[in-house]
Amino acid sequence: MESGDKKPIKTWSRRSMIIPSMIGLTIAVHNGRQHVPVYVSDEMIGHKLGEFAPTRTYRGHAADKKAKK
């Protein structure tokens, strides 16, 4: 694998550990709905790919009716 590749590598494996040979690659990690591009840097070594592709979107808490009065 060359680090100059333009096309991201698609993967469904969120549990794969990032190793030093992955530095500089763009890996498209599946989050359950789509593939999220993750650019691998040296600080990410030892972490899992899934840590960088969130599966949930936080839209804030529902507004409380009592607080609006």
N, C-alpha and C positions, 0 to 999 in steps of 0.2 A: 504494500500500500504506500502510495506517495502522499506527502502532506500537501501537495499542490493541487489535489483533486478538487474540482469545482462542485461536482455532484455529491450531495450528502449520502451517507450509507444508511439505508433504512434498517431498523431493527425493532423487533417486538419484545426483546429481552431487556427488561428494566432492572433485572438483578445482576447484570454483568458488571464486574468491577473494572474501573478505568485503570489501565496499565500505562507505563511510560511510552510505549510505542504508539499510543493513540494520540499523543500531543500534536496539535495542529490540525486534526481531522474534524470534520463536521459530521456528526452522527444524528440522524433523524430518529428520535426515540418516540415510540407510540405511547400516548397518554390515555388510551381507551377510546378515543374518538378520532384523533388525527396524529400525524407525526410532527413532533416539535423539534426543530433543528437546534442542536447543542454543539457549540464550538468548544473543543476540549483544550484546556490550558493546564499548565504544570501544577497549579494549586488543587486541581480536581483528582489527582492521583490517589488511589485508595478508596475513593467514594464509588457509589453505584450510579449507573446511568439514570435510573428512575428518580434520583434526588433532584435532577435538574429539569424534569419534565412534569410539572404539576398536573394532577388529575382532577382537581376540583377548582371551581372558580368561586371566589367569595364576592357576593354582591351586597354585602352589608346586612345588618339586622333589620327585620321588619319594623316599621315605625309603630310605636306604641300609641294607641288612641288617647290614653290619659295624658300623655306628655304633650299632645298637640293643643289641649284646651288652655 
